[in-house]
Amino acid sequence: MTTQPPAQTTQPPIPYAVGATPDGMETFVDGGLGKLIVGILTPLTRITIRKSKDAQGKVTEKTPLDTISGTVWMGVGILIVSLVIIRVIAML
């Protein structure tokens, strides 16, 4: 009677190097507040997709949420607009 080798289990890939911790952006987006902010900003920025060509001539699509600064500026803009709307409604 022959014995079979144990079945290998597959594990999902680790999004960062073994032993390293995720950076601040990944930690923020995985948190509750980050999910809420990204959930609000994503539909708004998908309207403004910018297409450009990279060095190899491939067309790439970029949105303001592709960078941390874009996400922050979009959040600040939405905060200011929402505060103005709330103030106007409160004055009525």
C-alpha positions in Angstrom: 0.0 0.0 0.0 1.5 3.3 -1.0 0.9 6.5 0.9 0.0 9.7 -0.9 1.8 12.9 -0.1 -0.4 15.4 1.9 -2.5 17.7 -0.3 -1.0 21.1 -0.7 -3.3 23.9 0.5 -3.2 27.2 -1.4 -3.2 30.4 0.5 -4.3 33.8 -0.9 -1.4 36.0 -1.9 -0.2 38.5 0.7 -0.5 42.0 -0.6 2.8 43.1 0.9 6.1 41.5 1.6 6.4 38.9 4.3 7.3 40.5 7.6 6.4 44.0 6.3 3.4 46.0 7.5 1.0 47.6 5.1 1.5 51.3 4.6 -0.7 54.0 6.0 -2.9 54.3 2.9 -3.9 50.6 2.9 -4.6 50.8 6.6 -6.7 53.9 6.2 -8.7 52.4 3.3 -9.3 49.2 5.2 -10.7 51.1 8.2 -14.4 52.1 8.6 -13.9 55.8 7.9 -11.7 55.1 4.8 -14.3 52.8 3.3 -16.9 55.4 3.8 -14.8 58.2 2.2 -13.7 56.0 -0.7 -17.3 54.8 -1.2 -18.4 58.5 -1.5 -15.5 59.7 -3.7 -15.3 56.8 -6.1 -18.6 57.4 -8.0 -17.8 61.1 -8.2 -14.3 60.7 -9.6 -15.2 57.9 -12.1 -16.9 60.6 -14.1 -13.6 62.4 -14.6 -11.4 59.7 -16.0 -8.3 61.2 -17.7 -6.7 59.3 -20.5 -3.1 59.7 -21.3 -0.2 57.9 -23.0 2.7 56.5 -21.1 6.3 56.3 -22.4 5.6 53.1 -24.3 2.6 54.6 -26.1 0.0 52.7 -24.1 -3.2 54.5 -23.1 -3.6 54.7 -19.4 -6.6 55.9 -17.5 -6.2 58.0 -14.3 -8.6 59.4 -11.8 -8.1 61.9 -9.0 -8.3 59.0 -6.5 -5.2 57.3 -8.0 -3.0 59.5 -5.7 -3.2 60.3 -2.1 -3.2 64.0 -2.7 -6.0 63.7 -5.2 -8.1 61.8 -2.6 -7.4 64.4 0.1 -8.2 67.4 -2.2 -11.4 65.7 -3.3 -12.4 65.1 0.3 -11.6 68.7 1.3 -13.7 69.9 -1.7 -16.7 67.7 -0.7 -16.4 68.8 2.9 -16.4 72.5 1.9 -19.4 72.1 -0.5 -21.3 70.1 2.1 -20.7 72.7 4.8 -21.9 75.5 2.4 -25.0 73.5 1.6 -25.7 72.9 5.3 -25.3 76.6 6.1 -27.6 77.6 3.3 -30.3 75.2 4.4 -29.9 76.3 8.1 -30.3 79.9 7.1 -33.6 79.1 5.3 
